[in-house]
Amino acid sequence: MKKKVALKDIAKELGVSTALVSYVMNNQEVEKGVNKESAKKIREAAARLNYRPNQIAKSLKINKTYTIGLVVADIAYRFTTGITRAIEAEAKKNKYTVIFGSSDENSDKFQELVNVLINRQVDGLILVPVENSEKEIELLQKNDVPFVLIDRYFPGLDTNLVAIDNHKAAYQCTMHLIKNNYKRPAFVNYKTKLFHLQERKYGYEQALKDSGIKLNESLVIEVREKHLEEDIKKGIKQLTSAGADSVFFATDILAIQGLKNINALKIKVPKELGVVSFDESEAFELFNCPITHGRQPIVEIGKQAVATLLDLINNNRVKRKIILESDFVQGESCGEA
C-alpha cells in the first residue's frame, strides 16, 4: 500500500517549515501572514503529491468536523430536492459537507436520524420537522445542540427558524381565484396538525371572509397522507358535486393527484374549473395549460438556514425567526388578475 503523504512531506519537497504548510492547508494563510505566491506553491505541491488531509485528526484538533446534518421530510417532494441543493451549495462555500436523510414524515424515523447524525458528530443540524416531533426538538435545545428549523416550525417552541409566511401565501392564492370571478373556491389540504399547513387553511378562510364569501365546509377537503389517491379521488368528486367552480391545492403533491382526477373526469381547466397550487411541480408541465402557483424562495431559505446555523456553531447566541415571502407565478389555469 502506498504511503500516505503528510504535511512534512510537502514541507520537505518545497524546503519550508511544516507549520507554514499547515497554515495554508488549513486555510489560515491570510491570518498567519503567508504571502500568496508561497500559498500557491504549497497547494500545487499538495496536489502534485496527492495529499489528502486526515479529517478525523483535524476534527479532533479543532473540535469541528465541518459537517452539517440535514433531515428532510420526504425525498419525493420537489421542495426537498431544491432545498437540499441550496443548502449543499451554501455549505460548500463555507467549506462544509452536508449529510442528509429523509424521515418519510415519520416521527420515530425523524428521531432516529437526528440521533445518528449527532453520533456522527456533525457540527449542527438543519431540520424539516415532522408532526409530533416537538419532544425531540426540546431535547436538542436541552442538550445545546446547534440546529435550525426550516419550512415548518412549532409556535410553542422558541427556536431558530427559516420559513415563509404561509398565511399570506394562501391568502394571495385564494384572492387570485376570487378576483377572477370564481365565487365558490374550494380548498384541498392534508389532515394534519402541522402549523404551516394550518396557516394555509387560515389564509384561505381569511380571503373568503374578506371577500364576503361564506365558508362552505363541503368545499373543504382534508386528505389522509396514507390514503392520498383514494381521498383525492373522493374529494374531487365531492367538490364538483358541491358546485365548486375553482380549487386551491395546499401543496404540489395534492395538486398533481387532483389534476389526475380532474383529467379523468374530463373537466376543462380553467373553463369549467379554476386551479391554483401552492408550490410548483415539474409534472405541471405535462398538463394542458400552465398551472398558476405559489413558489417558495428555496435558495434564500437555504442561504439563511446555513448562515444561522454557522453562527450557532461558532458560539454566537443568535435568535432568528426569519419569515420570507413566497413568489406568485401566473399560469393559465385560473385567469389573469
PLY file of the C-alpha trace (Angstrom):
ply
format ascii 1.0
element vertex 337
property float x
property float y
property float z
element edge 336
property int vertex1
property int vertex2
end_header
0.00 0.00 0.00
1.32 3.41 -0.98
2.46 5.56 1.94
0.11 8.42 2.76
1.52 11.88 2.11
1.86 14.02 5.24
2.35 17.76 5.77
6.05 17.20 6.47
6.43 15.59 3.02
5.08 18.73 1.33
7.36 20.86 3.52
10.41 18.74 2.58
9.50 18.96 -1.13
9.48 22.77 -1.01
12.11 23.35 1.66
9.74 25.17 4.00
8.53 24.53 7.55
5.74 22.08 8.35
3.98 24.89 10.25
3.87 27.01 7.10
2.34 24.15 5.13
-0.18 23.58 7.94
-1.31 27.21 7.85
-2.01 27.01 4.13
-3.71 23.60 4.13
-5.96 24.78 6.98
-6.84 27.99 5.07
-5.12 30.21 7.64
-2.59 31.82 5.30
-4.16 35.29 5.49
-4.32 35.48 9.28
-0.83 33.95 9.58
0.67 36.35 7.03
1.70 33.80 4.38
2.22 35.50 1.02
0.04 34.48 -1.93
2.89 33.05 -4.01
4.04 30.73 -1.22
0.47 29.60 -0.56
0.02 28.85 -4.26
3.21 26.77 -4.41
2.19 24.80 -1.31
-1.23 23.97 -2.76
0.29 22.98 -6.10
2.77 20.68 -4.33
-0.04 19.16 -2.26
-2.00 18.39 -5.42
1.08 17.02 -7.18
1.89 14.70 -4.27
-1.79 13.67 -3.98
-2.05 14.90 -0.37
-5.30 14.00 1.42
-5.94 15.60 4.83
-6.68 13.36 7.82
-10.16 14.64 8.60
-10.51 12.66 11.83
-7.27 14.03 13.26
-8.19 17.51 12.07
-11.64 17.40 13.66
-10.21 16.21 16.98
-7.69 19.04 16.98
-10.12 21.87 16.20
-13.23 20.23 17.73
-15.10 20.51 14.44
-15.97 18.01 11.71
-17.10 20.62 9.16
-20.23 18.58 8.53
-23.88 19.61 8.73
-26.73 17.16 9.27
-29.87 17.75 7.21
-33.13 15.90 7.85
-35.85 16.40 5.22
-39.46 15.26 5.38
-39.75 13.23 2.18
-37.39 12.87 -0.78
-40.44 12.67 -3.07
-41.20 16.37 -2.53
-39.88 18.82 -5.11
-39.15 21.19 -2.23
-36.79 18.59 -0.77
-34.68 18.39 -3.92
-34.45 22.16 -4.21
-33.69 22.88 -0.56
-31.06 20.12 -0.36
-29.23 21.58 -3.35
-29.47 25.11 -1.94
-28.11 24.04 1.47
-25.32 21.96 -0.07
-24.25 24.88 -2.30
-24.20 27.35 0.60
-22.43 24.89 2.90
-19.76 24.23 0.28
-19.00 27.96 0.10
-18.18 27.74 3.81
-16.15 24.50 3.41
-18.84 22.34 4.98
-20.18 18.97 3.80
-23.85 18.03 4.20
-25.02 14.60 5.34
-28.74 14.15 4.84
-31.56 11.70 5.41
-35.33 11.57 4.93
-37.76 10.97 7.78
-40.60 10.00 5.40
-42.95 12.09 7.58
-42.43 9.62 10.44
-41.61 10.93 13.92
-39.77 7.75 15.01
-37.57 7.84 11.93
-37.01 11.56 12.45
-35.73 10.87 15.98
-33.55 8.02 14.74
-31.95 10.16 12.02
-31.26 13.01 14.43
-29.53 10.61 16.81
-27.48 9.03 14.01
-26.29 12.43 12.80
-25.35 13.55 16.32
-23.42 10.30 16.82
-21.64 11.04 13.55
-20.52 14.24 15.30
-21.97 16.72 12.84
-21.38 20.31 13.95
-25.06 21.23 13.69
-28.43 20.30 12.23
-30.88 21.77 9.73
-34.26 20.13 10.22
-37.63 19.91 8.48
-39.61 18.69 11.50
-42.48 16.22 11.22
-45.75 16.03 13.09
-45.32 15.09 16.78
-41.56 15.78 16.83
-41.74 18.53 19.46
-40.14 16.40 22.19
-37.12 15.69 20.01
-36.71 19.42 19.31
-36.94 20.21 23.01
-34.28 17.57 23.73
-31.91 19.20 21.24
-32.43 22.53 22.99
-31.80 20.96 26.39
-28.52 19.46 25.17
-27.37 22.70 23.45
-27.17 21.09 20.01
-26.94 23.82 17.32
-29.93 23.49 14.97
-32.23 25.47 12.69
-35.75 24.53 11.65
-36.77 25.19 8.05
-40.13 25.19 6.23
-42.01 24.08 9.35
-41.97 25.04 13.00
-43.92 24.84 16.22
-45.24 28.20 17.55
-44.97 26.96 21.14
-41.22 26.34 20.85
-38.71 29.18 20.85
-36.29 28.04 18.13
-34.19 29.46 15.32
-36.13 29.02 12.11
-36.38 29.97 8.46
-39.81 29.66 6.88
-42.28 31.51 4.70
-45.45 33.42 5.50
-47.84 30.56 4.70
-50.93 32.51 5.74
-50.13 35.35 3.36
-49.22 32.98 0.51
-52.50 31.05 0.84
-54.45 34.30 1.11
-52.86 35.52 -2.12
-53.65 32.28 -3.96
-57.29 32.32 -2.84
-57.75 36.03 -3.59
-56.42 35.40 -7.10
-59.31 33.00 -7.69
-61.85 35.42 -6.23
-60.54 38.37 -8.28
-61.03 36.25 -11.38
-64.75 35.95 -10.56
-64.70 32.48 -9.06
-67.48 32.53 -6.47
-67.12 29.07 -4.95
-63.41 28.35 -4.43
-62.64 25.01 -2.79
-59.60 24.07 -0.70
-57.73 20.75 -0.59
-55.29 20.15 2.26
-53.79 17.31 4.29
-55.46 16.23 7.51
-52.70 17.39 9.82
-51.76 19.42 12.88
-48.62 20.81 11.21
-48.65 24.57 11.72
-47.58 25.59 8.20
-50.46 23.68 6.60
-52.92 25.00 9.18
-51.73 28.50 8.28
-52.54 27.83 4.63
-56.04 26.83 5.67
-56.43 30.02 7.72
-55.20 32.07 4.76
-57.87 30.51 2.54
-60.57 31.18 5.14
-59.42 34.80 5.65
-59.60 35.50 1.92
-63.18 34.21 1.82
-64.13 36.32 4.84
-62.57 39.50 3.45
-64.44 38.93 0.17
-67.81 38.39 1.81
-67.95 34.71 0.86
-69.35 32.36 3.50
-67.16 29.36 4.31
-68.78 26.20 2.91
-67.45 23.10 4.67
-68.46 20.89 1.74
-65.85 22.77 -0.33
-63.02 21.95 2.10
-61.34 18.56 1.71
-58.80 17.13 4.15
-56.76 14.23 2.78
-55.11 11.45 4.78
-51.50 11.17 3.67
-51.52 7.37 3.75
-54.71 7.29 1.66
-53.76 10.08 -0.71
-55.04 8.69 -4.03
-58.25 7.32 -2.53
-59.11 10.52 -0.64
-58.26 12.84 -3.53
-60.43 10.83 -5.90
-63.38 11.04 -3.50
-62.63 14.67 -2.74
-62.61 15.91 -6.33
-65.96 14.20 -6.94
-67.34 15.77 -3.76
-66.17 19.26 -4.78
-67.68 19.06 -8.25
-70.95 17.71 -6.84
-71.00 20.56 -4.29
-70.67 23.13 -7.09
-67.04 24.25 -6.69
-66.01 26.49 -9.57
-62.31 26.52 -8.59
-59.88 24.79 -6.25
-56.77 25.78 -4.31
-54.44 22.86 -3.54
-52.31 23.38 -0.41
-49.29 21.50 -1.85
-47.91 20.43 -5.21
-48.38 16.73 -4.38
-52.07 17.33 -3.73
-52.30 19.36 -6.94
-50.74 16.60 -9.05
-53.12 13.98 -7.70
-56.03 16.40 -8.05
-55.21 17.21 -11.67
-55.07 13.49 -12.50
-58.65 13.10 -11.29
-59.80 16.33 -12.91
-58.46 14.97 -16.21
-60.11 11.59 -15.65
-63.48 13.33 -15.13
-62.86 15.32 -18.36
-63.28 18.63 -16.52
-61.83 21.51 -18.54
-59.35 23.83 -16.81
-59.87 26.78 -16.50
-63.16 26.90 -18.42
-65.06 24.61 -16.04
-62.75 24.68 -13.02
-60.07 27.15 -11.98
-56.95 25.67 -10.37
-54.17 27.17 -8.26
-51.47 25.28 -6.36
-49.11 26.15 -3.56
-45.64 25.18 -4.75
-44.71 24.04 -8.21
-44.03 20.68 -9.78
-42.29 19.59 -12.97
-45.40 17.47 -13.61
-47.36 20.72 -14.15
-45.59 20.97 -17.50
-47.45 17.85 -18.65
-50.85 19.40 -18.04
-52.76 21.01 -20.90
-52.26 24.54 -19.52
-49.63 26.17 -17.26
-50.71 25.92 -13.62
-50.80 29.11 -11.55
-48.91 28.53 -8.30
-47.14 29.97 -5.30
-43.38 29.39 -5.21
-41.09 29.26 -2.20
-37.77 31.18 -2.24
-35.80 27.95 -1.85
-32.32 29.38 -2.48
-32.84 32.14 0.07
-34.19 29.66 2.65
-31.03 27.58 2.17
-28.72 30.58 2.49
-30.39 31.90 5.63
-30.51 28.46 7.25
-26.81 27.78 6.71
-25.81 31.29 7.81
-27.84 30.98 11.02
-26.51 27.50 11.78
-22.87 28.55 11.26
-23.40 31.42 13.69
-24.70 28.94 16.26
-21.80 26.55 15.61
-19.38 29.41 16.16
-20.91 30.02 19.59
-22.88 33.10 18.63
-26.05 33.05 20.71
-28.34 34.15 17.89
-32.12 34.09 17.98
-33.56 34.32 14.49
-37.08 33.77 13.27
-36.78 34.53 9.58
-40.10 34.63 7.74
-39.76 35.09 3.98
-42.40 35.86 1.38
-43.21 33.45 -1.42
-43.47 34.34 -5.11
-46.62 34.02 -7.19
-46.31 32.52 -10.66
-49.10 33.37 -13.08
-50.19 30.49 -15.30
-53.33 29.96 -17.37
-55.30 27.70 -15.04
-57.44 30.33 -13.32
-57.47 33.69 -15.10
-55.10 36.61 -15.36
-55.74 39.05 -12.47
0 1
1 2
2 3
3 4
4 5
5 6
6 7
7 8
8 9
9 10
10 11
11 12
12 13
13 14
14 15
15 16
16 17
17 18
18 19
19 20
20 21
21 22
22 23
23 24
24 25
25 26
26 27
27 28
28 29
29 30
30 31
31 32
32 33
33 34
34 35
35 36
36 37
37 38
38 39
39 40
40 41
41 42
42 43
43 44
44 45
45 46
46 47
47 48
48 49
49 50
50 51
51 52
52 53
53 54
54 55
55 56
56 57
57 58
58 59
59 60
60 61
61 62
62 63
63 64
64 65
65 66
66 67
67 68
68 69
69 70
70 71
71 72
72 73
73 74
74 75
75 76
76 77
77 78
78 79
79 80
80 81
81 82
82 83
83 84
84 85
85 86
86 87
87 88
88 89
89 90
90 91
91 92
92 93
93 94
94 95
95 96
96 97
97 98
98 99
99 100
100 101
101 102
102 103
103 104
104 105
105 106
106 107
107 108
108 109
109 110
110 111
111 112
112 113
113 114
114 115
115 116
116 117
117 118
118 119
119 120
120 121
121 122
122 123
123 124
124 125
125 126
126 127
127 128
128 129
129 130
130 131
131 132
132 133
133 134
134 135
135 136
136 137
137 138
138 139
139 140
140 141
141 142
142 143
143 144
144 145
145 146
146 147
147 148
148 149
149 150
150 151
151 152
152 153
153 154
154 155
155 156
156 157
157 158
158 159
159 160
160 161
161 162
162 163
163 164
164 165
165 166
166 167
167 168
168 169
169 170
170 171
171 172
172 173
173 174
174 175
175 176
176 177
177 178
178 179
179 180
180 181
181 182
182 183
183 184
184 185
185 186
186 187
187 188
188 189
189 190
190 191
191 192
192 193
193 194
194 195
195 196
196 197
197 198
198 199
199 200
200 201
201 202
202 203
203 204
204 205
205 206
206 207
207 208
208 209
209 210
210 211
211 212
212 213
213 214
214 215
215 216
216 217
217 218
218 219
219 220
220 221
221 222
222 223
223 224
224 225
225 226
226 227
227 228
228 229
229 230
230 231
231 232
232 233
233 234
234 235
235 236
236 237
237 238
238 239
239 240
240 241
241 242
242 243
243 244
244 245
245 246
246 247
247 248
248 249
249 250
250 251
251 252
252 253
253 254
254 255
255 256
256 257
257 258
258 259
259 260
260 261
261 262
262 263
263 264
264 265
265 266
266 267
267 268
268 269
269 270
270 271
271 272
272 273
273 274
274 275
275 276
276 277
277 278
278 279
279 280
280 281
281 282
282 283
283 284
284 285
285 286
286 287
287 288
288 289
289 290
290 291
291 292
292 293
293 294
294 295
295 296
296 297
297 298
298 299
299 300
300 301
301 302
302 303
303 304
304 305
305 306
306 307
307 308
308 309
309 310
310 311
311 312
312 313
313 314
314 315
315 316
316 317
317 318
318 319
319 320
320 321
321 322
322 323
323 324
324 325
325 326
326 327
327 328
328 329
329 330
330 331
331 332
332 333
333 334
334 335
335 336
